[in-house]
Amino acid sequence: PLREAARHSLERLGVEVRTDAQVVGVDAEGVLWRAASAEPSNAPRRIAAETILWAAGVAASPLARSIGVPLDRAGRIAAEPTLAVPGHPTIFVAGDICAFAENGKPLPGVAQVAMQQGAHAARNIVRAIRQQALESFHYRDYASWRRSDADRRWATSSA
């Protein structure tokens, strides 16, 4: 519902929304992109532009690939429930480099998740030093953006 509302609002403003696209280049003349799906004639296409606003996801640190631990498709380190790296109980990950799912769903790559993971990892490091049992991480979504259809404004609501 929120995704569709945002898309509809952007389209009403004249924005062409592309969700199945991969940017393959940016230069002084605009953006080169191609469909993310495997089409037979998947040649890059150009969007002419003088000003480009980049609103795409972030990549995990290249460090993750260099240390020989399990990674997800995005190059993030797979984390145990305690945020420890599998096979390395005293190494912890948090934030953009951490692949963590709760109830079968990956957590969003937002600051709120990273801050909670960082604080939790720090507590587990202290617990490990004291030779205490490590605790599992549980994300708390304190607020999410919601759209009010009544006045077409955005508001935040506490969860």
N, C-alpha and C positions, 0 to 999 in steps of 0.2 A: 504493500500500500504506500509506504513512504517513498520507495524508489519510483513507483509509477507517478506519484504526485509531483516529485521533483522533475521527472522527465517531462510531464505535461506542462509544468510551469515554464521550463526552459523552452520547450517547443512553441508555446504561446508567445514567447519573446523573440521567436525567429531563430532559435538555436537548433542546428541539426545535430542530434545526439547519435553517436555511433558507439555501440557497446561491443560489437564483434569486430574490432579493428586493432591493428598493431602498428604503432608508429615505427617506421624504418629509417627515417631521416628528418632532420630539421636544418634548414639553411635560410639564407637571406630572402629567398623567394617564397618560403612557406613550409608546409609539412608534407612529407611523403608517407603514405600509409598503405596498408594492404589488409584485406579481410583476414581475420584470424583463422577462419575455417579453411580447409584445404580444397580450394577451388582449382580446377584444371588451369584456368587462365588467371592466376593470382598475381598479376603484374602490379607493381606499386602505382598508386594514384596520387595526384598532387592536389592539395588545398592551398591556393594562393593566399598569402597572409603577410602583412607587415608587422603585426603584433601577435605574439603567441603566448597564451597562458597555459602552463603545463599543470594538469590536474590528474596525474597518474600515480599508481602505487610506487612504493619505494622498494629497493632491492636490499637483500640481506648483505651484511658485510662480506667482502671477499675472504676474510679471515676464516669464515666457516668452512669453505672448501679446502682450505690448506691444512686442516688438523685431523682429517681422517675419521670423522664421526658421521653417524647417519643424518642425512639431510632430507627435507621435503622437496617438492617440485620447485619451490621458490628459492631454494638454497639456504633455508633456515635450519638450524640444528634442532633435531627432534628432542623434546624434553620429557623426562619422567614426570609423574605427578608432583614431585618435590621440586621441580625445575632443574634437577641434576641431569647431566648428560648421561645417556645410557652407557653403562660400563665404566663410568667415571664418577663415582658417588660424591666426590669432593669438588667437582667442577659444575658450576651452575650457569644457566643462561637466562636472559630476560630481554624484553623489548623486541626490536626489529630482527634480531638474530635468532629468536626463540620461536620454534613451531610447537604450539601447545593447543590442544583441543580439550574442550570441556563439554561433557554430554554429547560427544561425537561431533561437535561443531568447532571449527578453528576460531580462536579469539581474533577480534579485529586488530589491525595494526594501528592502534591509536595510543596517544600519550597516557591516557588513563590506565590502559592495560600495562604498558611499560613501567609506569611508576609503581603500580601494585606489585608487579613481578619483581622489580628491583628491590623493594622493601622486603618482600617475602624471601627472596634469595639471600639477602643480608641476614635475616633472622635464621635461616637454615645454615648459613655459614657459621654463625655463632653456635648453633646447636651442634654442628659437626665438630667444632673445636672442643666443645664441652662433652663430646661423645654421647650426645642425647639423640633420641629418635628424630628423624627429619619429618616435617609436616607437609602435607599435600597443599598445593596452591588452589584456591578457589576465587575466581574473579567476581567482583561485586560491581555491577553496572549501576552507578549512582545516579546517572542522568543520561537521557537519550534525547535526541532532537525529534520533535513531533510537529506535525503540521496541523494547523487549525483551518479547516475548510470554511468555517463561518466567516472569518475575516481575511483569509489568504495570507496569514502571517506565520512566521516560525516561532516556536516557543520551546522551552525546555521543561521537561517534567521529571521529577524525581521518581526513581524506581524503589 
